[in-house]
């Protein structure tokens, strides 16, 4: 039957059919990636015995998250990373199947995490020399004007994936973009555009702004122009956050929902990781410790994540940055005195 079918169809008909089937498969993958992996006790193959402690907390958070259509951004734990490698070894790169062994991890979330862990040299944060090189290769052109991406990729310090290079240039280095404080005129313009087109059309709003990215517009609109609370956390807020983490894990969208704290999930997350997390070292700093921090950080091109790993410290990244900059100011001040 298959041979007869092939003989009837012309070669170009077969190619067209194959192309269409390919598009259908891609559309299916895209759909699965765009849909949250809302697993419950009744529709997941993951049993209680296979769940990690952090996943049991996430399952409780999911009961709040799914009905409220919250967007989770939960950090991967070391235990989850180990579980991911074990599942890939067992099933291969069958991401949909593997995602079903986790709680609230979509196939795209799983594959992105695996790629990050296995391709660390080509992924992760951009260093200042890398950004400067990419800016130099862009030669002052707008994102749309750049037409030699392959050549740019080959000349970078690290062979980054193409999508990452384009994304970084478009959202960080395009010469049309402005960074830093918003002017009053920009704020008024943003407010007018959002009121006219709606918050769900922020990509269009950013294009019409002309000098700000979608992310900048969204953050400005949601978190700086709203009545979201800022500033120091109260002791009452600290207790609410700590209690909620014990119950729901580090799902800060859910924590903001259940506690009623009028702050952004990102703000609450940063506060918890830097101040409230039980493993954070908050002991007084010594002068020798600050000097060592400065030397190691400079040796790592001011990459604080690598510095933290090299020092094997439990201090928060924010605390490390604060003392690094303090030490840097001392050094600059002493250098100016000797001139």
C-alpha positions as CSV (number, residue, x, y, z in Angstrom):
1,X,0.0,0.0,0.0
2,X,2.8,2.4,0.9
3,X,4.6,1.6,-2.4
4,X,1.5,2.3,-4.4
5,X,0.9,5.6,-2.6
6,X,4.4,6.7,-3.3
7,X,4.1,5.8,-7.0
8,X,0.9,7.8,-7.4
9,X,2.1,10.9,-5.8
10,X,4.6,13.1,-7.6
11,X,7.9,13.9,-5.9
12,X,6.9,17.5,-5.2
13,X,3.6,16.3,-3.7
14,X,5.5,14.1,-1.3
15,X,7.8,17.0,-0.4
16,X,4.8,19.3,0.2
17,X,3.1,16.6,2.3
18,X,6.3,16.1,4.4
19,X,6.6,19.8,4.9
20,X,3.0,20.1,6.1
21,X,3.5,17.2,8.5
22,X,6.6,18.9,9.8
23,X,4.7,22.1,10.4
24,X,2.0,20.2,12.3
25,X,4.7,18.6,14.4
26,X,6.4,21.9,15.2
27,X,3.0,23.4,16.0
28,X,2.3,20.6,18.4
29,X,5.7,21.1,20.1
30,X,5.1,24.8,20.3
31,X,1.7,24.3,21.8
32,X,3.0,21.9,24.4
33,X,5.8,24.3,25.3
34,X,3.4,27.2,25.7
35,X,1.0,25.4,27.9
36,X,1.8,25.2,31.7
37,X,2.5,21.7,32.9
38,X,-0.4,21.7,35.3
39,X,-0.1,18.3,36.8
40,X,-2.4,17.1,39.6
41,X,-2.6,14.0,41.7
42,X,-5.0,12.4,39.2
43,X,-3.3,13.1,35.8
44,X,0.4,12.7,36.5
45,X,2.4,9.5,36.3
46,X,4.6,10.8,39.1
47,X,3.9,9.0,42.3
48,X,4.5,10.2,45.9
49,X,7.4,7.8,46.2
50,X,9.2,9.5,43.2
51,X,8.6,13.1,44.3
52,X,11.4,15.1,45.8
53,X,10.6,17.1,49.0
54,X,10.8,20.3,46.9
55,X,8.3,18.8,44.4
56,X,5.8,18.0,47.2
57,X,5.8,21.7,48.1
58,X,5.4,22.7,44.5
59,X,2.4,20.4,44.2
60,X,0.8,22.3,47.0
61,X,1.6,25.6,45.3
62,X,0.1,24.3,42.1
63,X,-3.3,24.1,43.7
64,X,-3.1,27.9,44.1
65,X,-1.2,28.6,41.0
66,X,-3.3,26.8,38.3
67,X,-6.8,28.3,39.2
68,X,-5.3,31.8,39.4
69,X,-3.3,31.4,36.1
70,X,-0.1,32.5,37.9
71,X,3.2,32.2,36.0
72,X,5.7,30.2,38.1
73,X,9.4,30.9,38.0
74,X,10.7,28.4,40.5
75,X,14.5,27.8,40.7
76,X,15.8,24.3,40.0
77,X,17.2,22.6,43.0
78,X,20.3,20.4,42.9
79,X,18.1,17.4,43.5
80,X,16.0,18.2,40.5
81,X,19.1,18.6,38.4
82,X,20.3,15.2,39.4
83,X,16.9,13.7,38.7
84,X,16.8,15.3,35.3
85,X,20.2,13.8,34.3
86,X,19.0,10.4,35.5
87,X,15.8,10.6,33.5
88,X,17.7,11.6,30.3
89,X,20.0,8.7,30.8
90,X,17.0,6.4,31.2
91,X,14.6,7.8,28.5
92,X,16.9,9.8,26.2
93,X,15.9,13.3,25.1
94,X,12.1,12.6,25.3
95,X,11.3,15.9,26.9
96,X,7.5,15.6,27.1
97,X,7.8,12.3,28.8
98,X,10.5,13.6,31.2
99,X,8.5,16.7,32.0
100,X,5.7,14.4,33.3
101,X,8.1,13.1,36.0
102,X,8.3,16.6,37.5
103,X,5.8,18.9,39.1
104,X,5.0,22.0,37.1
105,X,7.9,21.8,34.7
106,X,6.9,22.1,31.0
107,X,8.9,20.3,28.2
108,X,10.5,23.6,27.1
109,X,11.4,24.3,30.7
110,X,13.1,20.9,31.0
111,X,15.0,21.1,27.7
112,X,16.2,24.6,28.5
113,X,17.5,23.5,31.9
114,X,19.3,20.5,30.4
115,X,20.9,22.7,27.8
116,X,22.1,25.2,30.4
117,X,23.6,22.4,32.5
118,X,25.3,20.6,29.6
119,X,26.4,23.7,27.6
120,X,27.6,26.0,30.4
121,X,30.5,27.3,28.3
122,X,28.2,28.7,25.6
123,X,25.3,29.8,27.9
124,X,24.9,31.6,31.1
125,X,25.4,35.4,31.9
126,X,27.3,37.5,29.4
127,X,30.6,39.0,30.6
128,X,31.5,42.6,30.0
129,X,34.2,41.7,27.4
130,X,31.7,39.6,25.5
131,X,29.1,42.5,25.4
132,X,31.8,45.0,24.3
133,X,32.8,42.6,21.5
134,X,29.3,42.1,20.3
135,X,28.7,45.9,20.4
136,X,31.9,46.4,18.4
137,X,30.8,43.8,15.8
138,X,27.4,45.4,15.5
139,X,29.1,48.6,14.3
140,X,26.3,50.9,15.5
141,X,23.7,49.2,13.4
142,X,20.1,48.6,14.5
143,X,19.0,45.0,15.0
144,X,17.2,45.0,11.6
145,X,20.2,46.4,9.8
146,X,22.6,43.6,11.0
147,X,23.0,41.1,8.2
148,X,26.2,39.2,9.1
149,X,25.1,37.2,12.2
150,X,27.1,34.1,11.2
151,X,30.3,36.2,10.9
152,X,29.6,37.8,14.3
153,X,29.0,34.5,15.9
154,X,32.4,33.2,14.8
155,X,34.2,36.3,16.2
156,X,32.8,36.3,19.7
157,X,34.8,35.3,22.7
158,X,32.5,32.3,23.2
159,X,30.5,30.5,20.5
160,X,27.1,31.4,21.7
161,X,23.9,30.0,20.2
162,X,22.6,32.2,17.4
163,X,19.2,32.9,19.1
164,X,21.1,34.1,22.2
165,X,23.3,36.5,20.2
166,X,20.3,38.0,18.4
167,X,18.3,38.3,21.6
168,X,21.1,40.0,23.5
169,X,21.8,42.5,20.7
170,X,18.1,43.3,20.2
171,X,17.3,43.8,23.9
172,X,20.6,45.2,25.2
173,X,22.8,46.6,22.5
174,X,20.6,48.0,19.8
175,X,21.7,51.7,19.5
176,X,18.1,52.9,19.5
177,X,17.6,51.7,23.1
178,X,17.8,53.8,26.1
179,X,18.8,52.5,29.5
180,X,18.4,53.9,33.0
181,X,15.9,56.5,34.3
182,X,12.7,57.1,32.4
183,X,11.9,60.7,31.5
184,X,8.6,62.2,32.3
185,X,7.8,62.3,28.6
186,X,8.5,58.6,28.2
187,X,6.3,57.8,31.2
188,X,3.4,59.7,29.8
189,X,3.9,58.2,26.4
190,X,3.9,54.7,27.9
191,X,0.8,55.3,29.8
192,X,-1.1,56.6,26.7
193,X,0.0,53.6,24.6
194,X,-0.9,51.0,27.3
195,X,-4.3,52.6,27.8
196,X,-4.9,52.6,24.1
197,X,-3.6,49.1,23.1
198,X,-3.8,47.2,26.4
199,X,-1.2,45.5,28.6
200,X,-1.3,42.3,26.5
201,X,0.0,44.2,23.5
202,X,3.3,45.3,25.1
203,X,5.4,44.2,22.1
204,X,3.5,46.7,20.0
205,X,3.8,49.3,22.7
206,X,7.6,48.9,22.8
207,X,7.8,49.2,19.0
208,X,5.8,52.5,19.2
209,X,7.9,53.7,22.0
210,X,11.0,53.2,19.8
211,X,13.6,53.5,22.5
212,X,12.6,50.9,25.1
213,X,12.2,47.1,25.0
214,X,9.1,45.1,25.8
215,X,10.7,44.0,29.1
216,X,11.5,47.6,30.0
217,X,8.0,48.8,29.2
218,X,6.4,45.9,31.1
219,X,8.5,46.4,34.2
220,X,8.0,50.1,34.2
221,X,4.2,49.7,33.8
222,X,3.6,46.9,36.2
223,X,6.1,47.5,39.0
224,X,7.1,51.2,38.9
225,X,3.9,53.0,37.8
226,X,1.5,50.8,40.0
227,X,0.7,50.9,43.7
228,X,3.1,48.0,44.3
229,X,4.9,48.5,47.6
230,X,8.6,49.2,47.6
231,X,11.3,49.7,50.3
232,X,12.2,47.8,53.4
233,X,10.3,44.7,54.4
234,X,8.5,44.7,57.8
235,X,9.0,41.9,60.3
236,X,5.4,40.9,59.7
237,X,6.1,40.5,56.0
238,X,9.2,38.5,56.8
239,X,7.2,36.1,59.0
240,X,4.5,35.7,56.3
241,X,7.1,34.9,53.6
242,X,9.0,32.4,55.8
243,X,5.8,30.6,56.8
244,X,4.6,30.5,53.1
245,X,7.9,29.1,51.9
246,X,7.6,26.3,54.4
247,X,4.2,25.4,52.9
248,X,4.6,26.1,49.2
249,X,8.3,26.2,48.5
250,X,10.0,29.0,46.7
251,X,7.1,29.8,44.4
252,X,6.9,33.5,45.0
253,X,4.0,34.2,42.7
254,X,1.9,31.9,44.9
255,X,3.5,33.3,48.0
256,X,2.4,36.9,47.0
257,X,-1.1,35.5,46.3
258,X,-1.7,33.7,49.5
259,X,0.0,36.2,51.9
260,X,-1.6,39.3,50.2
261,X,1.8,41.0,50.3
262,X,1.6,43.9,47.8
263,X,5.0,43.4,46.2
264,X,6.2,41.8,43.0
265,X,7.2,38.1,43.1
266,X,10.7,39.2,41.9
267,X,11.1,41.6,44.8
268,X,9.9,39.0,47.4
269,X,12.2,36.3,45.8
270,X,15.3,38.6,46.0
271,X,14.5,39.5,49.6
272,X,14.1,35.9,50.6
273,X,17.3,34.7,48.8
274,X,19.4,37.5,50.2
275,X,17.9,37.9,53.7
276,X,15.6,35.2,54.8
277,X,16.9,31.9,53.3
278,X,18.1,29.7,56.2
279,X,21.4,28.8,54.5
280,X,22.6,32.4,54.0
281,X,25.7,33.4,56.0
282,X,25.0,36.7,57.7
283,X,28.1,36.7,60.0
284,X,30.3,39.9,60.3
285,X,32.9,40.4,57.5
286,X,36.6,40.5,58.2
287,X,39.0,42.7,56.4
288,X,40.9,39.7,55.0
289,X,37.6,38.2,53.7
290,X,36.8,41.4,51.8
291,X,40.3,41.6,50.3
292,X,40.0,37.9,49.2
293,X,36.6,38.6,47.7
294,X,37.9,41.5,45.7
295,X,40.9,39.6,44.3
296,X,38.9,36.5,43.3
297,X,36.1,38.5,41.7
298,X,38.6,40.6,39.6
299,X,40.3,37.3,38.6
300,X,36.9,36.1,37.4
301,X,36.1,39.2,35.3
302,X,33.7,40.5,38.0
303,X,31.5,37.4,37.6
304,X,30.0,37.1,41.1
305,X,28.4,33.7,40.5
306,X,31.8,32.2,39.7
307,X,33.4,34.1,42.5
308,X,30.8,32.7,45.0
309,X,31.5,29.2,43.7
310,X,35.3,29.7,43.9
311,X,35.1,31.0,47.5
312,X,32.7,28.3,48.5
313,X,30.8,30.8,50.6
314,X,27.2,30.8,51.8
315,X,26.9,34.6,51.7
316,X,24.3,36.0,49.4
317,X,25.2,37.4,46.0
318,X,23.9,40.8,46.9
319,X,26.0,40.8,50.1
320,X,29.1,39.8,48.1
321,X,28.5,42.6,45.6
322,X,28.0,45.2,48.4
323,X,31.3,44.3,50.0
324,X,33.1,44.0,46.7
325,X,32.1,47.5,45.7
326,X,33.0,48.8,49.2
327,X,36.4,47.3,48.8
328,X,36.8,48.7,45.3
329,X,35.9,52.2,46.6
330,X,38.6,51.9,49.3
331,X,41.2,50.9,46.7
332,X,40.3,53.8,44.4
333,X,40.4,56.2,47.3
334,X,43.8,55.1,48.4
335,X,45.1,55.3,44.9
336,X,43.9,58.9,44.6
337,X,45.7,59.8,47.8
338,X,49.0,58.6,46.5
339,X,48.8,60.6,43.3
